[in-house]
Amino acid sequence: MSAVITPAGTVTTDGLSVPVADVRAVEERASRAWPETHHEMIGGWRMRYSPGVPNRRANSVLPVYAPEGVSIEGSIEQVEVFYRMRELPARFMISPASEPSNLDQILEDRGYHIDAPTDVQWAKMESLSGLSDCDLEVKFAQTPTLDWMRVYMEGESDVGVLEKKRDLISRIGAGFTLAHAETGGRIASVGLGVYEDGWSGIFCMHTLVDHRRQGLARAVLGGLVDWAQGRGASMMYLQVERDNPGARQFYEGMGFSTCYGYHYRTKGPG
């Protein structure tokens, strides 16, 4: 999926144009919606670090504003030292809002490879109102239980990993809610909604493999739409990895449009 940034400051993806300022607004909100444990700044670059959390976003650089007073090459070297000291690969999250605009090429020239290409989709809330028409009950909570986490991270048996990710969710500073739908009295589908300043983000959507195609994900998404509308949200966004075409088609069928994409540039600690 190709994206082009125009001189007018918009990014065009598949014929749909959105302002780069909106991309930056979403990326900043998404970063706060999935908070790292620690961070350090190099000018406008935010180096995020979350020990024990197997998550790229929480262990990568968010470069939506350019570093100041230090050369780009010098800043990259500081990033590499930062993550090497923590025995992690140096990783940057690259989007149309990244600064400088040629950062992706600079990193490629330094031997960084692409990880996890992801599409960002969003929709106006009024176009999602039909999702509320569902007979399945959706329940909400403010604290992620282990049962909720086991559905979200289906297949993960290490309780320590589950606890680390649960701690990350518990540290979200913006308004958030944890939704789930049950089948047979047990949680089978989950989702996380985070609201900030007119935008509501959708995260952690997952339905157990054995319970898919029963309308559970649609019910959870509809519940999160209702929750967001109740807080005054006008827009809703989500991220879906590009190698998951089924999920992308599901969200497009619900009314979301792909507005831009991001990927990670990663270089091992060696």
Long-range contacts (C-beta under 8 A, 24 or more apart in sequence): 1-119, 1-242, 1-258, 1-261, 3-96, 3-260, 3-261, 5-96, 5-101, 11-96, 11-259, 11-260, 13-258, 13-259, 13-260, 13-261, 14-258, 16-257, 16-258, 16-259, 18-259, 18-260, 20-96, 20-97, 22-259, 23-95, 23-96, 23-97, 23-120, 23-259, 23-260, 24-64, 24-97, 25-199, 26-120, 26-122, 26-199, 26-201, 26-237, 27-62, 27-64, 27-93, 27-95, 27-97, 27-262, 28-64, 29-174, 29-194, 29-196, 29-197, 29-199, 29-201, 29-237, 30-57, 30-201, 30-237, 30-239, 31-57, 31-62, 32-172, 32-173, 32-174, 32-196, 33-172, 33-174, 33-176, 33-194, 33-196, 33-201, 33-203, 34-58, 34-168, 34-172, 34-203, 35-168, 35-171, 35-172, 35-173, 37-168, 37-171, 40-82, 42-67, 42-70, 42-75, 42-78, 42-79, 43-67, 43-68, 43-69, 43-70, 43-75, 44-68, 44-99, 45-75, 45-79, 47-79, 47-82, 47-83, 49-82, 49-83, 49-86, 49-88, 50-164, 50-168, 51-86, 52-160, 52-161, 52-164, 53-164, 53-165, 53-168, 54-161, 54-165, 55-165, 55-168, 56-91, 56-93, 56-115, 56-116, 56-264, 57-93, 58-168, 59-83, 59-88, 59-91, 60-91, 60-92, 60-93, 60-264, 61-90, 61-91, 61-92, 61-93, 62-93, 63-92, 63-93, 63-94, 63-98, 63-99, 63-103, 64-95, 64-97, 64-98, 64-99, 65-99, 66-99, 66-100, 72-100, 72-103, 72-106, 73-106, 76-106, 76-107, 76-110, 80-267, 83-269, 84-269, 87-269, 88-269, 89-266, 89-267, 89-268, 89-269, 90-266, 90-267, 90-269, 91-115, 91-264, 91-265, 91-266, 91-267, 92-264, 92-265, 92-266, 93-262, 93-263, 93-264, 94-262, 94-263, 94-264, 94-265, 95-120, 95-260, 95-261, 95-262, 96-260, 104-265, 107-265, 107-267, 108-265, 110-267, 111-267, 112-265, 112-266, 112-267, 113-265, 113-266, 113-267, 114-263, 114-264, 114-265, 114-266, 115-263, 115-264, 115-265, 115-266, 116-241, 116-263, 116-264, 117-241, 117-242, 117-243, 117-261, 117-262, 117-263, 118-239, 118-240, 118-241, 118-242, 118-261, 118-262, 118-263, 119-239, 119-240, 119-241, 119-242, 119-248, 119-258, 119-260, 119-261, 120-237, 120-238, 120-239, 120-258, 120-259, 120-260, 120-261, 120-262, 121-237, 121-238, 121-239, 121-240, 121-248, 121-251, 121-252, 121-256, 121-257, 121-258, 121-259, 122-235, 122-236, 122-237, 122-238, 122-256, 122-257, 122-259, 123-235, 123-236, 123-254, 123-255, 123-256, 123-257, 124-234, 124-235, 125-200, 125-225, 125-228, 125-229, 125-233, 125-234, 125-235, 125-236, 127-255, 128-225, 128-236, 128-254, 128-255, 129-225, 129-229, 130-255, 131-218, 131-221, 131-222, 131-225, 131-254, 131-255, 132-222, 132-225, 132-226, 133-222, 134-215, 134-218, 134-219, 134-222, 136-181, 136-215, 136-216, 136-219, 137-181, 137-182, 137-219, 138-179, 138-180, 138-181, 138-219, 138-220, 138-222, 138-223, 139-179, 139-180, 139-181, 139-182, 140-177, 140-178, 140-179, 140-223, 140-227, 141-177, 141-178, 141-180, 142-176, 142-177, 142-178, 143-170, 143-178, 144-169, 144-170, 144-178, 147-186, 147-187, 148-178, 148-180, 148-187, 148-190, 151-180, 151-187, 151-188, 151-189, 151-190, 151-206, 151-207, 151-208, 152-190, 152-204, 152-206, 153-206, 154-206, 154-208, 154-209, 169-204, 175-231, 177-224, 177-227, 179-220, 179-223, 179-224, 179-227, 180-220, 181-216, 181-219, 181-220, 181-223, 183-211, 183-214, 183-216, 188-216, 189-216, 189-217, 189-219, 189-220, 190-220, 191-217, 191-220, 191-221, 191-223, 191-224, 193-224, 193-227, 193-228, 195-227, 195-228, 195-231, 195-233, 198-232, 198-233, 198-234, 198-235, 199-233, 199-234, 199-235, 199-236, 199-237, 200-224, 200-227, 200-228, 200-231, 200-233, 200-235, 200-236, 200-237, 201-236, 201-237, 201-238, 202-236, 202-237, 202-238, 203-238, 203-239, 205-238, 205-247, 217-250, 218-254, 221-254
